[in-house]
Structures are given as C-alpha cells and as structure tokens.
C-alpha cells in the first residue's frame, strides 16, 4: 500500500491511527491505494499491539426483564459517546455463567466490565481488577469502597412503598419477593419492615419466591385467591413489577377488586406496568440514567482519571402512584 501511494510505511500508520498528522494530499493518495487494493484493517492485530480492545462488557442477570434491557440500551448509547463498543451478555441469574463470561471477557482483553449480579461477586472482580481490568458493580452497592458501584437506595424504596399502603389504611399487607439472600430483595424488605414497625397495628406476611417473574407472580396470586376472603391480605408489595403484573392478572381474573379489595405496589416502574389494564403503582428506579452513570464511572477508572462522581453512586427512588392503589 505504501509503495502504491508513494509514501512511507510510517505515513500509512499515521493515516490509519492519527489522520490529522497526514497532509491532505497524502491522505488522498493513501485512500486511493486502499480503495484499489481493497484493504481492510485488521483490528484484532491493532488491538493486540495496543494492548486494549476498544470494547467494554455488560453482564446482565436477566435481559428478559425490561429493567435490565433498558439499562443495556443506556450502556450502549453512552459507550458510543466514548467511542467504545459493548459486549452484552445474559447470565440468566447463574453464577456459573457469570464466571464463564468474566473469563471470556478477560481473555478478550476488554477495557472494562459492568456487572449486574444477584450473588456475591466482589472478590472475583477484585482479582480481575488486580490484573488490569476495572469494573463497576451495577444494581447493588459494593461492600468494598475499592469497588465502584451504581445502585438504588432499596431500603428507602421499600419503606416508601410500604408507607404508601399503610397511609391508605391497609392493615394486612403481604411482601412478595425472594430469595431473601439477594441483597436488593433483603433491602426492600428491610425498608418495608421499618414502616410496618412504625405503624404498630399492621401485620406483614412475607411470601418468598424463587425467580421474581410474571409466572411466579401468577403462582402466588392463585394461592392467595384460593384463601378465604377474610384471610387474604388487603395490600401487596411485590419486589418487582413482573411479580406484581402476574399477581394482578390472577387476582383480577379471580374476581378480586384491585385496589378496593387488594391494593398492589410493584418496583422498578417498567413500561408494561403503566400500560396494564389497571395501571400499576410502582417504585421508580432511574434505570434510564443507570447505564449512562455506570459507563461514565467505568471510563473514569479506565482512563485513570479521578471519578467525576463518587465511586459508590446511589440513586434515590421515587414512588409513582397509579390506579392499583387508589384510595377506597
């Protein structure tokens, strides 16, 4: 190519990597040579030489959940502004798959990783960081100050959801969510429990589920609908909107009036909740900004610049009241 363009190999290298250093006349000759030869740049070799890939990775626990797919969209949009490509993977809530993806992305020499996990994973990220790849924990606050994270104050979110139901006059309230070993679930229950203890005359029933899906919500809904009316809760706080939507479908089909008989609050404020046959009251986490904040925090680690935001970035949730909890 250099011979055809009548320039040095160094000038060609500048054209490919720093075109501003090449005169317009030489750029034109090199471009014509590239077109004539059908040259395609070998990015793999270029990345190997530079020791970096120009890519980051996002490991999501469940991309079928609109909350995580919205975060992924934000990650892609923000990464593009930093001239970064994104590998997006779905662990399907499996720690084994998370570990496999971490191995693969480290082997691919990504510049950084965004990891949303329901399991303890900070020790593994510490090991990877020691080998030169930074990371941001997404969705839960890191236990170590050395591990950057972007999260929501789920204790506050659980409190505001339960306080809303109590303020409506509900006395027999069920919390539907699980497993309780997941920190986000435990934090939401902790906040809900505080509101119940403050009220004094309210009972809280905890109904543990495994996967937090619409299917799980339907199963709990069928179990509640089978109870005598006077033993059912008069309000439910579901740990996410998918559970709440499954509950809502079965309860309405069984003849229960929502919210007159049973008020219902979800969490995450996904689009499907607002457009449901009975619009769902939910605790809104700022998922639109999650992806942007996580990428910016990761880039600050990758470039060795002081982070523009705290390493432990915690968003405050917001209660969005709709028809599923309107007063009786």
C-alpha positions in Angstrom: 0.0 0.0 0.0 2.8 2.4 0.9 4.5 1.7 -2.4 1.3 2.3 -4.4 0.6 5.5 -2.6 4.3 6.6 -2.8 4.5 7.3 0.9 6.4 5.6 3.8 5.0 2.9 6.0 5.0 5.3 8.9 2.8 7.7 7.0 0.3 4.9 6.3 0.3 4.1 10.0 -0.4 7.8 10.8 -3.2 7.7 8.3 -4.8 4.8 10.0 -4.3 5.9 13.6 -3.7 9.7 13.5 -5.0 11.0 10.2 -4.6 14.6 11.4 -0.9 14.2 11.2 -1.0 13.4 7.4 -1.3 16.1 4.8 -4.5 16.2 2.7 -2.5 15.4 -0.5 -1.0 12.2 1.1 -4.3 11.2 2.7 -5.9 11.3 -0.7 -3.2 9.1 -2.2 -3.4 6.6 0.6 -7.2 6.5 0.4 -7.0 5.8 -3.4 -4.5 3.0 -2.7 -6.8 1.5 0.0 -9.7 1.5 -2.5 -7.6 0.0 -5.2 -6.2 -2.8 -3.1 -9.4 -3.5 -1.2 -7.6 -3.1 2.1 -9.5 -4.0 5.3 -7.9 -3.0 8.6 -7.0 -6.0 10.9 -8.5 -4.6 14.2 -7.5 -7.7 16.1 -3.8 -7.2 15.3 -4.1 -3.5 16.0 -5.8 -4.1 19.4 -3.2 -6.7 20.3 -0.4 -4.3 19.5 -2.0 -1.5 21.6 -2.9 -3.9 24.4 -6.5 -2.8 24.5 -9.7 -3.7 22.7 -11.9 -0.6 22.4 -14.7 -2.6 24.0 -16.4 -3.0 27.3 -18.7 -5.7 28.6 -22.1 -5.6 30.4 -23.2 -8.8 32.2 -26.9 -8.6 32.9 -28.7 -11.2 35.1 -31.9 -11.3 33.0 -32.3 -9.4 29.8 -36.0 -10.6 29.5 -36.7 -8.2 32.4 -37.3 -4.8 30.8 -35.4 -3.1 33.7 -32.1 -4.7 32.7 -32.7 -4.3 28.9 -33.3 -0.6 29.5 -30.0 -0.4 31.3 -28.3 -2.2 28.4 -29.7 0.3 26.0 -28.3 3.2 28.1 -25.0 1.4 28.3 -24.8 1.1 24.5 -25.8 4.8 24.0 -23.3 6.1 26.5 -20.5 3.9 25.4 -20.8 5.1 21.8 -20.1 8.7 23.0 -16.8 7.3 24.4 -16.0 5.5 21.1 -16.5 2.2 22.8 -18.3 -1.0 21.6 -20.2 -3.1 24.1 -20.4 -6.9 24.5 -23.8 -7.6 26.2 -24.4 -11.0 27.8 -27.1 -12.6 29.8 -26.2 -14.7 32.8 -29.8 -15.9 33.4 -29.2 -15.5 37.1 -26.5 -18.2 37.1 -23.3 -17.6 38.9 -21.6 -20.2 36.8 -22.5 -18.3 33.7 -21.3 -15.1 35.2 -17.9 -16.7 35.9 -17.7 -18.0 32.4 -18.5 -14.6 30.9 -15.9 -13.0 33.2 -13.3 -15.5 32.0 -14.2 -14.9 28.3 -14.2 -11.1 28.6 -10.9 -11.1 30.4 -9.4 -13.3 27.7 -10.8 -10.8 25.1 -9.0 -8.0 26.9 -12.0 -5.8 27.2 -11.1 -2.4 28.7 -13.7 -2.7 31.5 -16.7 -4.6 32.8 -20.2 -3.6 34.0 -21.5 -6.5 36.2 -25.1 -6.8 37.5 -25.2 -9.8 39.8 -27.5 -11.1 42.5 -24.7 -13.1 44.1 -21.6 -12.0 46.0 -19.0 -11.3 43.2 -16.8 -8.6 44.5 -13.9 -10.9 45.4 -13.8 -12.1 41.8 -13.9 -8.5 40.4 -11.0 -7.6 42.8 -8.9 -10.4 41.2 -9.7 -9.2 37.7 -9.0 -5.5 38.7 -5.6 -6.6 40.0 -4.8 -7.9 36.5 -5.6 -4.6 35.0 -9.3 -4.6 34.0 -11.6 -2.2 36.1 -15.3 -2.9 36.7 -18.4 -1.3 38.0 -21.0 -3.2 40.0 -24.5 -2.4 38.7 -27.7 -2.6 40.8 -26.2 -3.1 44.2 -23.9 -1.0 46.4 -20.5 -2.6 46.7 -19.4 -3.7 50.1 -15.8 -2.5 49.5 -15.0 1.1 48.9 -12.4 0.0 46.4 -15.2 -1.4 44.1 -17.1 1.2 42.2 -20.8 0.7 42.0 -24.1 2.2 40.8 -27.2 1.3 42.8 -30.6 2.4 44.1 -31.4 3.0 47.8 -33.6 0.0 48.0 -34.2 0.4 51.8 -35.7 3.8 51.1 -37.7 2.3 48.2 -39.1 -0.5 50.3 -40.0 2.0 53.0 -41.9 4.3 50.7 -43.8 1.5 49.1 -45.0 0.1 52.4 -45.7 3.5 53.9 -47.9 4.3 51.0 -50.0 1.2 51.6 -50.2 1.9 55.3 -51.3 5.5 54.7 -54.1 4.1 52.6 -55.4 2.3 55.7 -54.3 -1.2 54.8 -53.7 -3.5 57.8 -52.9 -6.9 56.4 -50.0 -6.5 54.0 -48.0 -9.1 52.1 -44.5 -8.8 50.8 -43.9 -11.0 47.8 -40.3 -11.5 46.7 -37.1 -13.5 47.1 -34.8 -15.2 47.5 -34.1 -13.2 50.6 -30.4 -13.9 50.3 -30.4 -11.4 47.4 -29.3 -8.1 48.8 -31.7 -5.9 46.8 -34.6 -8.1 48.0 -33.5 -8.0 51.6 -33.0 -4.2 51.5 -36.5 -3.7 50.1 -37.9 -6.0 52.9 -35.9 -4.1 55.5 -37.4 -0.8 54.5 -40.9 -2.3 54.4 -40.4 -3.8 57.8 -39.4 -0.5 59.3 -42.6 1.2 58.0 -44.7 -1.7 59.5 -43.0 -1.4 62.9 -43.6 2.4 62.9 -47.3 1.8 62.2 -47.7 -0.6 65.1 -51.1 -2.0 64.1 -50.2 -3.5 60.7 -49.2 -7.1 60.0 -46.7 -8.1 57.4 -46.7 -11.5 55.7 -43.6 -12.5 53.7 -44.2 -14.7 50.7 -40.9 -16.0 49.4 -40.5 -16.7 45.7 -37.6 -18.0 43.6 -37.3 -16.1 40.3 -39.3 -12.9 40.5 -41.1 -13.4 37.2 -44.6 -13.0 35.9 -45.0 -16.8 36.3 -44.0 -16.6 39.9 -46.5 -13.8 40.5 -49.3 -15.8 39.0 -48.5 -18.8 41.2 -48.7 -16.6 44.3 -51.8 -15.0 43.0 -53.5 -18.4 42.6 -52.5 -19.3 46.2 -54.0 -16.1 47.6 -57.2 -16.4 45.5 -57.7 -19.9 47.0 -57.8 -18.5 50.5 -61.0 -17.5 52.3 -61.6 -13.8 51.6 -61.1 -12.8 55.3 -57.6 -14.3 55.4 -56.3 -12.6 52.3 -54.0 -9.6 52.5 -55.7 -6.2 51.8 -52.5 -5.0 50.2 -49.4 -6.4 48.5 -45.9 -5.1 48.0 -44.2 -7.0 45.2 -40.4 -6.8 45.0 -40.6 -6.1 41.2 -43.1 -5.2 38.6 -43.0 -8.6 36.9 -44.2 -10.3 40.0 -46.8 -7.5 40.5 -48.2 -8.0 37.0 -48.5 -11.7 37.4 -50.4 -11.2 40.7 -52.6 -8.6 39.1 -53.6 -10.9 36.3 -54.7 -13.7 38.6 -56.3 -11.6 41.2 -58.5 -9.7 38.7 -59.4 -13.0 36.9 -60.5 -14.5 40.3 -62.9 -11.6 41.0 -60.8 -9.6 43.5 -61.2 -5.9 43.1 -57.9 -4.0 42.7 -57.4 -1.8 44.6 -60.7 -1.9 46.6 -60.1 -5.4 47.9 -56.3 -5.6 47.5 -54.1 -2.7 46.8 -50.9 -3.5 44.8 -47.5 -1.9 44.6 -44.6 -3.1 42.3 -41.0 -2.0 42.0 -38.8 -0.8 39.0 -41.7 1.1 37.1 -41.3 -0.7 33.8 -43.3 0.4 30.8 -45.6 -2.6 31.0 -46.8 -1.7 34.4 -48.0 1.7 33.4 -49.9 0.2 30.4 -51.5 -2.6 32.3 -55.3 -3.0 32.4 -55.1 -1.5 35.9 -52.0 0.8 35.8 -49.5 -0.3 38.4 -48.3 1.9 41.3 -44.5 1.3 41.4 -41.3 2.5 42.9 -39.3 4.0 40.1 -35.6 3.4 39.9 -33.8 5.7 37.4 -32.9 2.9 35.0 -32.7 5.3 32.1 -29.7 7.0 33.9 -28.2 3.8 35.3 -26.5 2.8 32.1 -25.1 6.3 31.5 -23.8 6.6 35.0 -22.2 3.2 35.0 -20.4 3.8 31.8 -19.1 7.2 32.9 -17.9 5.7 36.2 -16.2 2.8 34.3 -14.5 5.2 31.9 -13.1 7.2 34.8 -11.5 4.0 36.1 -10.2 3.0 32.6 -8.5 6.4 32.0 -7.0 6.7 35.5 -8.8 10.0 36.0 -10.4 10.9 39.3 -14.1 9.8 39.0 -16.4 12.8 38.3 -19.0 11.1 40.6 -18.5 9.2 43.9 -17.3 5.6 43.5 -20.4 4.4 45.3 -23.1 6.2 43.3 -26.5 5.7 44.9 -29.7 6.9 43.2 -32.8 7.8 45.2 -36.0 6.0 44.2 -39.4 7.7 43.6 -42.9 6.4 44.2 -45.2 6.6 41.2 -48.9 6.3 42.3 -51.4 4.9 39.8 -54.8 3.1 39.9 -53.6 -0.1 41.6 -53.5 1.7 44.9 -56.1 4.5 44.6 -58.0 5.0 47.8 -61.1 3.0 48.5 
